[in-house]
Amino acid sequence: MGDQSITFTPDDSFAIALPCSTEDFGKFIGSLLGKPQTISGVERGAFELRREDIINSYHLVVQRVQQQNDAQLIQFTVRLVFDDNSSVLFDSLDDFISYSEVRPVIVTQAHLSWSLIVKFRDRRHPEKQEIDLSFLTAASGAIALGDSEDATFVPIARFMSGGHIAFRIRHTARTWGADIESLLTGHAKHLILPQSPIRDFTQKHSGKIAILVSIIFFVGTIAACFVTADSLANEQLKLVADLLQTQNALDLKLNKLLQIAAEGFWGKYFFSVFVFVIFSFVVSVLLGIWTETSADTKRPSYILLTKKSEQAKIEKDQRYKFRWLSFLGSITSAIATGIFSNILFTKYWAG
């Protein structure tokens, strides 16, 4: 805008003279204070964020912005949120680099923010742009259901779980905003850790797998009851046929048939089938719950900036491995329990 000049007023106060028209000055202020457009996005998946990753994110954005246009970084901040709901804000990258947390806390969120003044080649005045990049190890906050004062707040974690890398770009140039969006999307995907295809499949279809396990176990029980009933019916028919073919007197045959009927064999059998089916249904539901909770486990995310976070990573990784072993155990238990119970039921009545 040219050099500034200072003039004195009669009351000895200072005034600043800017060599520009009132219209140009108004447009410049409007470009700084005007409402920009917003682009937002989110990438879901596990990540391990370390101090050098935040430093690299800072340089990645600044270098891209300064390479394309005449830009100046006004402010860069880093805000860390801990598991005890406390937070700390750094006003510069140097402050963040020199920071060392002494409290036994775990970092759950990291929010990076850039405020820039950018002079685009097709614009007369520099304009303010803002970029926010957030790393969340787990979904937090709540959603209000309803607009009234009595609205119910539901935790976001009920709908979303696992790590999230989210960004928001407030810009005044669509092309520039789309380029930064592509940059941050690629950077977020680079930070997300891959997950084995098998675990990814079981996690996405945990509910269907659990239902399938329950159905297979329960249907196997019903099948065992039908097979046992068919076998017992054949034995009863054979017994009656052998009795009718004997040379015994008619009254002895009738007495034997009446004895068989009086023993209530089939009544006892169907009562035991009823109990066995109820027991199998309860077990199938429990096995389904076990399978679903073990399979629906996402790989944990970490922001490794404190000693407590490093310790928590070891514990959560062990828990994550145990969940997979628990899932395999649920499948094995369902198969073994089904086979054992069916054999036991069949042997009891066949014996």
Short mmCIF file of the C-alpha atoms (twelve columns), coordinates in Angstrom:
data_MODEL
# 
_entry.id   MODEL 
# 
loop_
_atom_site.group_PDB 
_atom_site.id 
_atom_site.type_symbol 
_atom_site.label_atom_id 
_atom_site.label_alt_id 
_atom_site.label_comp_id 
_atom_site.label_asym_id 
_atom_site.label_seq_id 
_atom_site.Cartn_x 
_atom_site.Cartn_y 
_atom_site.Cartn_z 
_atom_site.pdbx_PDB_model_num 
ATOM 1   C CA . MET A 1   0.000   0.000    0.000  1 
ATOM 2   C CA . GLY A 2   3.015   2.306    0.083  1 
ATOM 3   C CA . ASP A 3   4.769   4.040    2.967  1 
ATOM 4   C CA . GLN A 4   2.858   5.241    5.975  1 
ATOM 5   C CA . SER A 5   3.133   8.846    7.165  1 
ATOM 6   C CA . ILE A 6   2.563   10.196   10.650 1 
ATOM 7   C CA . THR A 7   1.054   13.628   11.323 1 
ATOM 8   C CA . PHE A 8   0.477   15.485   14.546 1 
ATOM 9   C CA . THR A 9   -2.885  16.819   15.543 1 
ATOM 10  C CA . PRO A 10  -3.457  19.860   17.748 1 
ATOM 11  C CA . ASP A 11  -4.070  17.705   20.827 1 
ATOM 12  C CA . ASP A 12  -0.664  16.001   20.359 1 
ATOM 13  C CA . SER A 13  -2.210  12.623   19.394 1 
ATOM 14  C CA . PHE A 14  -0.916  10.653   16.444 1 
ATOM 15  C CA . ALA A 15  -2.628  9.810    13.192 1 
ATOM 16  C CA . ILE A 16  -1.632  7.371    10.455 1 
ATOM 17  C CA . ALA A 17  -2.099  8.330    6.818  1 
ATOM 18  C CA . LEU A 18  -2.438  5.545    4.276  1 
ATOM 19  C CA . PRO A 19  -1.820  6.393    0.605  1 
ATOM 20  C CA . CYS A 20  -4.945  4.671    -0.731 1 
ATOM 21  C CA . SER A 21  -8.485  5.638    -1.519 1 
ATOM 22  C CA . THR A 22  -11.333 5.081    0.881  1 
ATOM 23  C CA . GLU A 23  -12.844 2.529    -1.497 1 
ATOM 24  C CA . ASP A 24  -9.625  0.472    -1.715 1 
ATOM 25  C CA . PHE A 25  -9.193  0.583    2.029  1 
ATOM 26  C CA . GLY A 26  -12.783 -0.591   2.526  1 
ATOM 27  C CA . LYS A 27  -12.263 -3.498   0.120  1 
ATOM 28  C CA . PHE A 28  -9.067  -4.480   1.937  1 
ATOM 29  C CA . ILE A 29  -10.791 -4.517   5.318  1 
ATOM 30  C CA . GLY A 30  -13.715 -6.410   3.807  1 
ATOM 31  C CA . SER A 31  -11.371 -9.066   2.418  1 
ATOM 32  C CA . LEU A 32  -10.026 -9.612   5.934  1 
ATOM 33  C CA . LEU A 33  -13.330 -9.565   7.783  1 
ATOM 34  C CA . GLY A 34  -15.662 -10.982  5.150  1 
ATOM 35  C CA . LYS A 35  -17.274 -14.385  5.614  1 
ATOM 36  C CA . PRO A 36  -15.229 -17.006  3.692  1 
ATOM 37  C CA . GLN A 37  -16.323 -20.280  2.169  1 
ATOM 38  C CA . THR A 38  -15.652 -23.507  4.052  1 
ATOM 39  C CA . ILE A 39  -14.374 -26.903  2.960  1 
ATOM 40  C CA . SER A 40  -14.285 -29.724  5.497  1 
ATOM 41  C CA . GLY A 41  -13.407 -33.391  5.440  1 
ATOM 42  C CA . VAL A 42  -12.534 -36.324  7.642  1 
ATOM 43  C CA . GLU A 43  -10.507 -39.503  7.279  1 
ATOM 44  C CA . ARG A 44  -11.223 -42.394  9.646  1 
ATOM 45  C CA . GLY A 45  -8.671  -44.926  10.780 1 
ATOM 46  C CA . ALA A 46  -5.935  -45.668  13.267 1 
ATOM 47  C CA . PHE A 47  -2.870  -43.435  13.483 1 
ATOM 48  C CA . GLU A 48  0.158   -42.859  15.690 1 
ATOM 49  C CA . LEU A 49  0.903   -39.148  15.886 1 
ATOM 50  C CA . ARG A 50  4.294   -38.086  17.205 1 
ATOM 51  C CA . ARG A 51  5.944   -34.716  17.682 1 
ATOM 52  C CA . GLU A 52  7.753   -34.890  14.338 1 
ATOM 53  C CA . ASP A 53  4.451   -35.591  12.548 1 
ATOM 54  C CA . ILE A 54  3.004   -32.311  13.834 1 
ATOM 55  C CA . ILE A 55  6.174   -30.468  12.783 1 
ATOM 56  C CA . ASN A 56  5.986   -32.050  9.330  1 
ATOM 57  C CA . SER A 57  2.309   -31.065  9.040  1 
ATOM 58  C CA . TYR A 58  3.216   -27.455  9.830  1 
ATOM 59  C CA . HIS A 59  5.939   -27.264  7.180  1 
ATOM 60  C CA . LEU A 60  3.822   -29.122  4.620  1 
ATOM 61  C CA . VAL A 61  1.046   -26.520  4.733  1 
ATOM 62  C CA . VAL A 62  3.302   -23.459  4.964  1 
ATOM 63  C CA . GLN A 63  5.516   -24.548  2.072  1 
ATOM 64  C CA . ARG A 64  2.545   -25.332  -0.179 1 
ATOM 65  C CA . VAL A 65  0.878   -21.976  0.525  1 
ATOM 66  C CA . GLN A 66  4.055   -19.931  0.032  1 
ATOM 67  C CA . GLN A 67  5.023   -21.759  -3.157 1 
ATOM 68  C CA . GLN A 68  1.788   -20.851  -4.899 1 
ATOM 69  C CA . ASN A 69  1.180   -17.274  -3.829 1 
ATOM 70  C CA . ASP A 70  2.562   -14.348  -1.916 1 
ATOM 71  C CA . ALA A 71  1.537   -15.473  1.582  1 
ATOM 72  C CA . GLN A 72  2.390   -14.615  5.140  1 
ATOM 73  C CA . LEU A 73  1.689   -16.742  8.194  1 
ATOM 74  C CA . ILE A 74  -0.056  -14.619  10.808 1 
ATOM 75  C CA . GLN A 75  -0.379  -17.229  13.510 1 
ATOM 76  C CA . PHE A 76  0.068   -20.944  14.058 1 
ATOM 77  C CA . THR A 77  -1.342  -22.633  17.149 1 
ATOM 78  C CA . VAL A 78  -1.376  -26.147  18.569 1 
ATOM 79  C CA . ARG A 79  -3.945  -27.143  21.171 1 
ATOM 80  C CA . LEU A 80  -3.605  -30.438  23.025 1 
ATOM 81  C CA . VAL A 81  -6.501  -32.002  24.924 1 
ATOM 82  C CA . PHE A 82  -5.828  -34.568  27.638 1 
ATOM 83  C CA . ASP A 83  -7.824  -37.419  29.121 1 
ATOM 84  C CA . ASP A 84  -8.567  -35.390  32.278 1 
ATOM 85  C CA . ASN A 85  -10.398 -32.768  30.121 1 
ATOM 86  C CA . SER A 86  -7.574  -30.251  30.555 1 
ATOM 87  C CA . SER A 87  -5.865  -28.613  27.582 1 
ATOM 88  C CA . VAL A 88  -2.837  -26.523  26.693 1 
ATOM 89  C CA . LEU A 89  -2.461  -24.007  23.860 1 
ATOM 90  C CA . PHE A 90  0.804   -23.125  22.080 1 
ATOM 91  C CA . ASP A 91  1.003   -19.896  20.095 1 
ATOM 92  C CA . SER A 92  3.961   -20.925  17.941 1 
ATOM 93  C CA . LEU A 93  5.754   -23.985  16.639 1 
ATOM 94  C CA . ASP A 94  8.811   -23.233  18.778 1 
ATOM 95  C CA . ASP A 95  6.712   -23.240  21.936 1 
ATOM 96  C CA . PHE A 96  5.289   -26.612  20.979 1 
ATOM 97  C CA . ILE A 97  8.696   -28.109  20.183 1 
ATOM 98  C CA . SER A 98  10.121  -27.055  23.538 1 
ATOM 99  C CA . TYR A 99  7.072   -28.286  25.480 1 
ATOM 100 C CA . SER A 100 7.426   -31.263  27.825 1 
ATOM 101 C CA . GLU A 101 4.428   -32.448  29.833 1 
ATOM 102 C CA . VAL A 102 5.256   -33.517  33.393 1 
ATOM 103 C CA . ARG A 103 1.769   -34.644  34.435 1 
ATOM 104 C CA . PRO A 104 0.715   -38.306  34.055 1 
ATOM 105 C CA . VAL A 105 -1.881  -37.557  31.370 1 
ATOM 106 C CA . ILE A 106 -2.757  -39.010  27.986 1 
ATOM 107 C CA . VAL A 107 -3.197  -36.808  24.923 1 
ATOM 108 C CA . THR A 108 -6.545  -37.575  23.281 1 
ATOM 109 C CA . GLN A 109 -6.775  -34.715  20.764 1 
ATOM 110 C CA . ALA A 110 -4.423  -32.422  18.880 1 
ATOM 111 C CA . HIS A 111 -5.734  -29.376  16.991 1 
ATOM 112 C CA . LEU A 112 -3.493  -27.469  14.566 1 
ATOM 113 C CA . SER A 113 -4.538  -24.067  13.213 1 
ATOM 114 C CA . TRP A 114 -2.984  -21.808  10.566 1 
ATOM 115 C CA . SER A 115 -4.039  -18.189  9.994  1 
ATOM 116 C CA . LEU A 116 -2.613  -16.717  6.801  1 
ATOM 117 C CA . ILE A 117 -2.750  -13.608  4.669  1 
ATOM 118 C CA . VAL A 118 -2.597  -14.591  1.000  1 
ATOM 119 C CA . LYS A 119 -2.256  -12.281  -1.989 1 
ATOM 120 C CA . PHE A 120 -3.673  -14.177  -4.942 1 
ATOM 121 C CA . ARG A 121 -2.409  -13.281  -8.394 1 
ATOM 122 C CA . ASP A 122 -5.883  -12.414  -9.665 1 
ATOM 123 C CA . ARG A 123 -6.841  -10.286  -6.637 1 
ATOM 124 C CA . ARG A 124 -5.912  -6.705   -5.829 1 
ATOM 125 C CA . HIS A 125 -5.830  -7.138   -2.074 1 
ATOM 126 C CA . PRO A 126 -4.493  -9.833   0.281  1 
ATOM 127 C CA . GLU A 127 -7.141  -11.969  1.916  1 
ATOM 128 C CA . LYS A 128 -7.276  -13.964  5.115  1 
ATOM 129 C CA . GLN A 129 -7.344  -17.767  4.927  1 
ATOM 130 C CA . GLU A 130 -7.624  -20.236  7.797  1 
ATOM 131 C CA . ILE A 131 -6.778  -23.922  8.002  1 
ATOM 132 C CA . ASP A 132 -7.646  -26.279  10.869 1 
ATOM 133 C CA . LEU A 133 -6.338  -29.829  11.188 1 
ATOM 134 C CA . SER A 134 -7.489  -32.041  14.072 1 
ATOM 135 C CA . PHE A 135 -6.377  -35.454  15.271 1 
ATOM 136 C CA . LEU A 136 -8.829  -37.313  17.532 1 
ATOM 137 C CA . THR A 137 -7.990  -40.681  19.032 1 
ATOM 138 C CA . ALA A 138 -11.691 -41.247  19.736 1 
ATOM 139 C CA . ALA A 139 -14.933 -39.465  18.943 1 
ATOM 140 C CA . SER A 140 -15.847 -36.964  21.628 1 
ATOM 141 C CA . GLY A 141 -18.563 -34.430  22.310 1 
ATOM 142 C CA . ALA A 142 -22.324 -34.820  22.001 1 
ATOM 143 C CA . ILE A 143 -25.167 -34.246  19.552 1 
ATOM 144 C CA . ALA A 144 -28.297 -32.405  20.646 1 
ATOM 145 C CA . LEU A 145 -31.520 -34.179  19.716 1 
ATOM 146 C CA . GLY A 146 -33.973 -31.337  19.314 1 
ATOM 147 C CA . ASP A 147 -33.806 -27.549  19.412 1 
ATOM 148 C CA . SER A 148 -35.493 -26.903  22.749 1 
ATOM 149 C CA . GLU A 149 -33.794 -26.219  26.044 1 
ATOM 150 C CA . ASP A 150 -34.756 -29.718  27.174 1 
ATOM 151 C CA . ALA A 151 -33.010 -31.361  24.229 1 
ATOM 152 C CA . THR A 152 -31.312 -34.677  24.916 1 
ATOM 153 C CA . PHE A 153 -27.578 -34.864  24.265 1 
ATOM 154 C CA . VAL A 154 -26.291 -38.143  22.861 1 
ATOM 155 C CA . PRO A 155 -22.521 -38.909  22.908 1 
ATOM 156 C CA . ILE A 156 -20.928 -38.942  19.466 1 
ATOM 157 C CA . ALA A 157 -18.962 -42.033  20.497 1 
ATOM 158 C CA . ARG A 158 -22.233 -43.967  20.313 1 
ATOM 159 C CA . PHE A 159 -22.253 -43.493  16.525 1 
ATOM 160 C CA . MET A 160 -18.552 -43.206  15.724 1 
ATOM 161 C CA . SER A 161 -15.520 -44.862  17.216 1 
ATOM 162 C CA . GLY A 162 -11.850 -45.123  16.429 1 
ATOM 163 C CA . GLY A 163 -9.420  -42.479  15.236 1 
ATOM 164 C CA . HIS A 164 -10.391 -39.473  13.111 1 
ATOM 165 C CA . ILE A 165 -8.310  -36.943  11.209 1 
ATOM 166 C CA . ALA A 166 -10.511 -33.959  10.359 1 
ATOM 167 C CA . PHE A 167 -9.763  -30.696  8.586  1 
ATOM 168 C CA . ARG A 168 -11.563 -27.447  7.816  1 
ATOM 169 C CA . ILE A 169 -10.479 -24.804  5.314  1 
ATOM 170 C CA . ARG A 170 -11.973 -21.296  5.389  1 
ATOM 171 C CA . HIS A 171 -11.000 -19.698  2.091  1 
ATOM 172 C CA . THR A 172 -11.905 -16.964  -0.351 1 
ATOM 173 C CA . ALA A 173 -10.578 -18.690  -3.497 1 
ATOM 174 C CA . ARG A 174 -12.198 -21.947  -4.536 1 
ATOM 175 C CA . THR A 175 -9.221  -23.250  -6.512 1 
ATOM 176 C CA . TRP A 176 -6.850  -22.556  -3.640 1 
ATOM 177 C CA . GLY A 177 -9.200  -24.242  -1.164 1 
ATOM 178 C CA . ALA A 178 -9.541  -27.342  -3.366 1 
ATOM 179 C CA . ASP A 179 -5.750  -27.619  -3.622 1 
ATOM 180 C CA . ILE A 180 -5.325  -27.432  0.168  1 
ATOM 181 C CA . GLU A 181 -8.141  -29.955  0.564  1 
ATOM 182 C CA . SER A 182 -6.293  -32.395  -1.707 1 
ATOM 183 C CA . LEU A 183 -3.074  -31.778  0.220  1 
ATOM 184 C CA . LEU A 184 -4.635  -32.446  3.632  1 
ATOM 185 C CA . THR A 185 -6.593  -35.482  2.414  1 
ATOM 186 C CA . GLY A 186 -3.441  -37.071  1.056  1 
ATOM 187 C CA . HIS A 187 -1.526  -36.206  4.217  1 
ATOM 188 C CA . ALA A 188 -4.237  -37.732  6.424  1 
ATOM 189 C CA . LYS A 189 -4.323  -40.939  4.380  1 
ATOM 190 C CA . HIS A 190 -0.541  -41.164  4.652  1 
ATOM 191 C CA . LEU A 191 -0.757  -40.994  8.465  1 
ATOM 192 C CA . ILE A 192 -3.507  -43.619  8.774  1 
ATOM 193 C CA . LEU A 193 -2.103  -47.056  9.558  1 
ATOM 194 C CA . PRO A 194 -3.191  -50.056  7.483  1 
ATOM 195 C CA . GLN A 195 -5.232  -52.837  9.051  1 
ATOM 196 C CA . SER A 196 -5.114  -56.498  8.062  1 
ATOM 197 C CA . PRO A 197 -7.866  -57.419  5.564  1 
ATOM 198 C CA . ILE A 198 -9.218  -60.162  7.837  1 
ATOM 199 C CA . ARG A 199 -9.592  -57.891  10.849 1 
ATOM 200 C CA . ASP A 200 -11.060 -55.153  8.689  1 
ATOM 201 C CA . PHE A 201 -13.631 -57.596  7.296  1 
ATOM 202 C CA . THR A 202 -14.603 -58.980  10.716 1 
ATOM 203 C CA . GLN A 203 -14.891 -55.475  12.179 1 
ATOM 204 C CA . LYS A 204 -17.139 -54.218  9.357  1 
ATOM 205 C CA . HIS A 205 -19.349 -57.328  9.421  1 
ATOM 206 C CA . SER A 206 -19.179 -58.143  13.138 1 
ATOM 207 C CA . GLY A 207 -22.960 -58.057  13.534 1 
ATOM 208 C CA . LYS A 208 -23.581 -60.411  10.605 1 
ATOM 209 C CA . ILE A 209 -20.874 -62.807  11.803 1 
ATOM 210 C CA . ALA A 210 -22.384 -62.870  15.296 1 
ATOM 211 C CA . ILE A 211 -25.868 -63.609  13.918 1 
ATOM 212 C CA . LEU A 212 -24.444 -66.338  11.679 1 
ATOM 213 C CA . VAL A 213 -22.652 -67.996  14.618 1 
ATOM 214 C CA . SER A 214 -25.833 -67.931  16.723 1 
ATOM 215 C CA . ILE A 215 -27.976 -69.330  13.912 1 
ATOM 216 C CA . ILE A 216 -25.544 -72.132  13.077 1 
ATOM 217 C CA . PHE A 217 -25.310 -73.152  16.723 1 
ATOM 218 C CA . PHE A 218 -29.078 -73.086  17.258 1 
ATOM 219 C CA . VAL A 219 -29.915 -74.825  13.967 1 
ATOM 220 C CA . GLY A 220 -27.371 -77.516  14.842 1 
ATOM 221 C CA . THR A 221 -29.238 -78.084  18.093 1 
ATOM 222 C CA . ILE A 222 -32.594 -78.430  16.332 1 
ATOM 223 C CA . ALA A 223 -31.045 -80.797  13.804 1 
ATOM 224 C CA . ALA A 224 -29.671 -82.976  16.608 1 
ATOM 225 C CA . CYS A 225 -33.149 -83.180  18.155 1 
ATOM 226 C CA . PHE A 226 -34.709 -84.295  14.852 1 
ATOM 227 C CA . VAL A 227 -31.986 -86.855  14.195 1 
ATOM 228 C CA . THR A 228 -32.332 -88.265  17.699 1 
ATOM 229 C CA . ALA A 229 -36.131 -88.383  17.417 1 
ATOM 230 C CA . ASP A 230 -35.896 -90.250  14.105 1 
ATOM 231 C CA . SER A 231 -33.452 -92.745  15.580 1 
ATOM 232 C CA . LEU A 232 -35.631 -93.309  18.645 1 
ATOM 233 C CA . ALA A 233 -38.739 -93.733  16.491 1 
ATOM 234 C CA . ASN A 234 -37.011 -96.405  14.423 1 
ATOM 235 C CA . GLU A 235 -35.961 -98.213  17.585 1 
ATOM 236 C CA . GLN A 236 -39.517 -98.084  18.950 1 
ATOM 237 C CA . LEU A 237 -40.957 -99.395  15.687 1 
ATOM 238 C CA . LYS A 238 -38.405 -102.194 15.612 1 
ATOM 239 C CA . LEU A 239 -39.237 -103.097 19.206 1 
ATOM 240 C CA . VAL A 240 -42.969 -103.217 18.427 1 
ATOM 241 C CA . ALA A 241 -42.406 -105.194 15.229 1 
ATOM 242 C CA . ASP A 242 -40.276 -107.762 17.054 1 
ATOM 243 C CA . LEU A 243 -42.921 -108.034 19.765 1 
ATOM 244 C CA . LEU A 244 -45.731 -108.626 17.288 1 
ATOM 245 C CA . GLN A 245 -43.746 -111.338 15.500 1 
ATOM 246 C CA . THR A 246 -43.148 -113.369 18.687 1 
ATOM 247 C CA . GLN A 247 -45.211 -116.476 19.532 1 
ATOM 248 C CA . ASN A 248 -46.337 -115.045 22.871 1 
ATOM 249 C CA . ALA A 249 -49.976 -114.976 23.790 1 
ATOM 250 C CA . LEU A 250 -52.064 -112.013 22.719 1 
ATOM 251 C CA . ASP A 251 -52.557 -110.786 26.267 1 
ATOM 252 C CA . LEU A 252 -48.816 -110.728 26.872 1 
ATOM 253 C CA . LYS A 253 -48.311 -108.613 23.737 1 
ATOM 254 C CA . LEU A 254 -51.001 -106.174 24.833 1 
ATOM 255 C CA . ASN A 255 -49.495 -105.918 28.297 1 
ATOM 256 C CA . LYS A 256 -46.092 -105.123 26.801 1 
ATOM 257 C CA . LEU A 257 -47.560 -102.434 24.547 1 
ATOM 258 C CA . LEU A 258 -49.482 -100.928 27.449 1 
ATOM 259 C CA . GLN A 259 -46.300 -100.925 29.533 1 
ATOM 260 C CA . ILE A 260 -44.426 -99.033  26.820 1 
ATOM 261 C CA . ALA A 261 -47.226 -96.469  26.602 1 
ATOM 262 C CA . ALA A 262 -47.427 -96.101  30.381 1 
ATOM 263 C CA . GLU A 263 -43.724 -95.339  30.676 1 
ATOM 264 C CA . GLY A 264 -44.378 -92.054  28.834 1 
ATOM 265 C CA . PHE A 265 -41.235 -92.342  26.777 1 
ATOM 266 C CA . TRP A 266 -42.143 -89.721  24.205 1 
ATOM 267 C CA . GLY A 267 -43.464 -87.304  26.810 1 
ATOM 268 C CA . LYS A 268 -40.145 -87.409  28.622 1 
ATOM 269 C CA . TYR A 269 -38.286 -87.020  25.360 1 
ATOM 270 C CA . PHE A 270 -40.197 -83.946  24.188 1 
ATOM 271 C CA . PHE A 271 -39.871 -82.328  27.608 1 
ATOM 272 C CA . SER A 272 -36.100 -82.832  27.466 1 
ATOM 273 C CA . VAL A 273 -36.105 -81.437  23.917 1 
ATOM 274 C CA . PHE A 274 -37.943 -78.344  25.137 1 
ATOM 275 C CA . VAL A 275 -35.402 -77.773  27.922 1 
ATOM 276 C CA . PHE A 276 -32.496 -78.493  25.589 1 
ATOM 277 C CA . VAL A 277 -33.782 -76.039  22.959 1 
ATOM 278 C CA . ILE A 278 -34.280 -73.255  25.537 1 
ATOM 279 C CA . PHE A 279 -30.779 -73.856  26.901 1 
ATOM 280 C CA . SER A 280 -29.318 -73.835  23.377 1 
ATOM 281 C CA . PHE A 281 -31.127 -70.601  22.522 1 
ATOM 282 C CA . VAL A 282 -29.668 -68.835  25.573 1 
ATOM 283 C CA . VAL A 283 -26.188 -70.158  24.784 1 
ATOM 284 C CA . SER A 284 -26.491 -69.109  21.126 1 
ATOM 285 C CA . VAL A 285 -27.390 -65.544  22.176 1 
ATOM 286 C CA . LEU A 286 -24.446 -65.385  24.584 1 
ATOM 287 C CA . LEU A 287 -22.087 -66.735  21.932 1 
ATOM 288 C CA . GLY A 288 -23.380 -64.145  19.453 1 
ATOM 289 C CA . ILE A 289 -22.785 -61.303  21.920 1 
ATOM 290 C CA . TRP A 290 -19.295 -62.609  22.653 1 
ATOM 291 C CA . THR A 291 -18.491 -62.864  18.953 1 
ATOM 292 C CA . GLU A 292 -19.864 -59.403  18.116 1 
ATOM 293 C CA . THR A 293 -18.064 -57.577  20.936 1 
ATOM 294 C CA . SER A 294 -14.773 -59.321  20.127 1 
ATOM 295 C CA . ALA A 295 -14.994 -58.714  16.379 1 
ATOM 296 C CA . ASP A 296 -16.208 -55.100  16.529 1 
ATOM 297 C CA . THR A 297 -12.861 -53.721  17.674 1 
ATOM 298 C CA . LYS A 298 -11.070 -50.968  15.795 1 
ATOM 299 C CA . ARG A 299 -7.351  -50.500  15.932 1 
ATOM 300 C CA . PRO A 300 -6.627  -47.810  18.544 1 
ATOM 301 C CA . SER A 301 -5.084  -44.439  17.705 1 
ATOM 302 C CA . TYR A 302 -2.422  -42.616  19.704 1 
ATOM 303 C CA . ILE A 303 -0.987  -39.143  20.105 1 
ATOM 304 C CA . LEU A 304 2.404   -39.959  21.592 1 
ATOM 305 C CA . LEU A 305 3.511   -36.721  23.234 1 
ATOM 306 C CA . THR A 306 3.701   -37.800  26.887 1 
ATOM 307 C CA . LYS A 307 5.182   -40.728  28.799 1 
ATOM 308 C CA . LYS A 308 1.716   -41.753  29.931 1 
ATOM 309 C CA . SER A 309 0.602   -41.938  26.295 1 
ATOM 310 C CA . GLU A 310 3.510   -44.281  25.519 1 
ATOM 311 C CA . GLN A 311 2.526   -46.529  28.421 1 
ATOM 312 C CA . ALA A 312 -1.122  -46.508  27.384 1 
ATOM 313 C CA . LYS A 313 -0.106  -47.567  23.866 1 
ATOM 314 C CA . ILE A 314 1.494   -50.758  25.184 1 
ATOM 315 C CA . GLU A 315 -1.596  -51.631  27.218 1 
ATOM 316 C CA . LYS A 316 -4.065  -50.889  24.409 1 
ATOM 317 C CA . ASP A 317 -2.031  -52.831  21.850 1 
ATOM 318 C CA . GLN A 318 -2.103  -55.867  24.126 1 
ATOM 319 C CA . ARG A 319 -5.846  -55.441  24.604 1 
ATOM 320 C CA . TYR A 320 -6.292  -55.141  20.846 1 
ATOM 321 C CA . LYS A 321 -4.436  -58.437  20.274 1 
ATOM 322 C CA . PHE A 322 -6.426  -60.108  23.059 1 
ATOM 323 C CA . ARG A 323 -9.692  -59.057  21.408 1 
ATOM 324 C CA . TRP A 324 -8.672  -60.909  18.238 1 
ATOM 325 C CA . LEU A 325 -7.799  -64.019  20.238 1 
ATOM 326 C CA . SER A 326 -11.134 -63.651  22.009 1 
ATOM 327 C CA . PHE A 327 -12.924 -63.546  18.643 1 
ATOM 328 C CA . LEU A 328 -11.182 -66.740  17.501 1 
ATOM 329 C CA . GLY A 329 -12.026 -68.258  20.876 1 
ATOM 330 C CA . SER A 330 -15.709 -67.396  20.472 1 
ATOM 331 C CA . ILE A 331 -15.852 -69.171  17.099 1 
ATOM 332 C CA . THR A 332 -14.000 -72.199  18.477 1 
ATOM 333 C CA . SER A 333 -16.206 -72.299  21.572 1 
ATOM 334 C CA . ALA A 334 -19.362 -72.130  19.475 1 
ATOM 335 C CA . ILE A 335 -18.252 -75.093  17.371 1 
ATOM 336 C CA . ALA A 336 -16.984 -77.144  20.331 1 
ATOM 337 C CA . THR A 337 -20.018 -76.388  22.506 1 
ATOM 338 C CA . GLY A 338 -22.417 -77.278  19.715 1 
ATOM 339 C CA . ILE A 339 -20.715 -80.581  18.971 1 
ATOM 340 C CA . PHE A 340 -20.349 -81.546  22.638 1 
ATOM 341 C CA . SER A 341 -23.932 -80.687  23.617 1 
ATOM 342 C CA . ASN A 342 -25.391 -82.486  20.611 1 
ATOM 343 C CA . ILE A 343 -23.302 -85.595  21.276 1 
ATOM 344 C CA . LEU A 344 -24.254 -85.532  24.957 1 
ATOM 345 C CA . PHE A 345 -27.967 -85.200  24.163 1 
ATOM 346 C CA . THR A 346 -27.867 -87.942  21.532 1 
ATOM 347 C CA . LYS A 347 -25.868 -90.324  23.717 1 
ATOM 348 C CA . TYR A 348 -28.215 -89.818  26.649 1 
ATOM 349 C CA . TRP A 349 -31.279 -90.864  24.673 1 
ATOM 350 C CA . ALA A 350 -29.535 -93.383  22.468 1 
ATOM 351 C CA . GLY A 351 -28.090 -95.099  25.527 1 
# 
